[in-house]
Structures are given as C-alpha cells and as structure tokens.
Amino acid sequence: MPTDPVPANPTGRPIVFYAPHQDDETLWMGQVIARHALAGRAVHVVLVSNGASSGARAMINGDADSGWWGGYHYPPREGYVPLSLGDFTAARTRELVAACAQLGVPAERVHLGRADAPAPTTADLPGTVTTAWATQVLQSWAARFAPQWPGAGHYTTWWGDDHSDHAALGTALRTLNTQSPAAFGDARWLVKPEQRTAAGAGAYGLPPASAAAIVQMARRAGWCYRAWQPRAGCYAIGYHSVSFAGPEGGTPNYIVGG
C-alpha cells in the first residue's frame, strides 16, 4: 500500500503558479507547490510560453551534442522521426503535466496562457514572454477567481532574473501588486538558488512533519523530465536542456515576499 501523503481535497483560496517554461515549476517552485497542495490549497499551474526557444530540440534531433546524453542522438537508429517545432513544444508540455501530478496538481488544474482563452493548446502560446503578455495572463486569472476568491495567491519567477522571460513575468506581477493590491496582494516571487542573495529573498521553510515528503515530491517531478521513450512521446527534454541538480539534491526553493 502507498504510504506517501496524498493532497487533500482543495479548500480555501486558490493559488496560481505561473511558469515561463515547462520545467520552471519544478526547478524553482516545486517544493512550494507541493507544500500548498499537501495543505489542501486549490493549486493551479499556468504555462505562459510554448517553450520553443529551448536548444534541446537540436540535441534530440541529432543536430547538436548533448552533454547530458553524452554525445549526439541518431534518430533513425533510435527509432524516431526528428521533432517538428510543434511536436517538440507539445512534448515539453506533456513533461510539465506529468511533473505537476507528482507535485499534487492534477492535469485539470494545469493551464495554458490566459484564463479566458477557448481551448488553448501549447501552439497558441507565444515563444517568448513580454511584460504586456504576462500582464494579460495574470489579470485573466485574477478575474477568473475574483467572484469567489478576490484574494487568490499569485506566485511566479523573480523580476531580477537573468532570463528575460522570467523577469517579464516577475515585473508584471510586481507592477500589479502595487497597482491592484486587492487582486494581487498575495504575491510571491521564486528566486533561483544562485540569485538567493537578492534583497528580500530567503529559503522557503517546510513544515518538519512533511518536509521529507515535499522534497521527494519535487525530486520525482524532476524525474518526469528525464523519461526517454520516443515511441511513447517522451524525449527527456528537461534533462537535455538544464540541470535538475536542485530538485535531485533537495535544494530549498528561495522566495521573495511573505
């Protein structure tokens, strides 16, 4: 019988985590997401870009060397067709949905872009995140919850991040937090460990009773990004793209606000 804790049925104010790309929710937010899910919050994860800018597609298609794989892929020998841009971004989103499940967020609470977009797909998302687009996405989700929960939580990446997509989301939320405190008063920003000396940043504390389970949930979410089974549409895109040493090693998440 499983002994891992199971997220409670969601109650109370929802909390929305905005991920610039597929994997950011696990790399920088995983422990925070898992803690809120286990506490019974209605946790939502919103993907804000299609993830097309990743260099991992060239690696998987055999056009670039992969340090993680240990050389070049050879699709004909490995039994798959090189990925089109659409196939690549869709595969990235499948990794995201699988990772969110490990964090306690079911597929029906993983969303793409604006809350008011009709049946969006990954292809409908932009390739890069601008502050204007991020603002639209944030405002749409605040409006979605406003009738019942005007004070929903909004968490995203830090405005001082060295990646422009991350910084755009953080900047948009920071501005809305100042201009519309009734809707965006519960705002937090997740900071990369290498930027943890940023003003106001601190390690996100975990309750002792569930800390080990939360760390393991984040670690397992990371494993979803290393699944390699091309015939099943799994290409380990996350692990080809970035290091998952943080989730693997139980490195704390770092947060500004709260």
QUIGIFEN-V529705 format. One record per run of one state. SS is the DSSP state (h for helix, s for strand, l for the rest). FROM is the first residue (numbers start at 0). TO is the last residue. If there is no record, write none. Layout:
# QUIGIFEN-V529705
ss,from,to
SS,FROM,TO
SS,FROM,TO
This chain:
# QUIGIFEN-V529705
ss,from,to
l,0,13
s,14,18
l,19,22
h,23,26
l,27,28
h,29,37
l,38,41
s,42,46
l,47,54
h,55,59
l,60,64
s,65,65
l,66,69
s,70,70
l,71,73
h,74,77
l,78,83
h,84,101
l,102,105
h,106,108
s,109,111
l,112,120
h,121,123
l,124,129
h,130,145
l,146,151
s,152,156
l,157,162
h,163,178
l,179,179
h,180,183
l,184,185
s,186,190
l,191,191
h,192,194
l,195,199
s,200,202
l,203,209
h,210,225
l,226,226
s,227,228
h,229,231
l,232,232
s,233,234
l,235,235
h,236,240
l,241,243
h,244,248
l,249,252
s,253,255
l,256,257
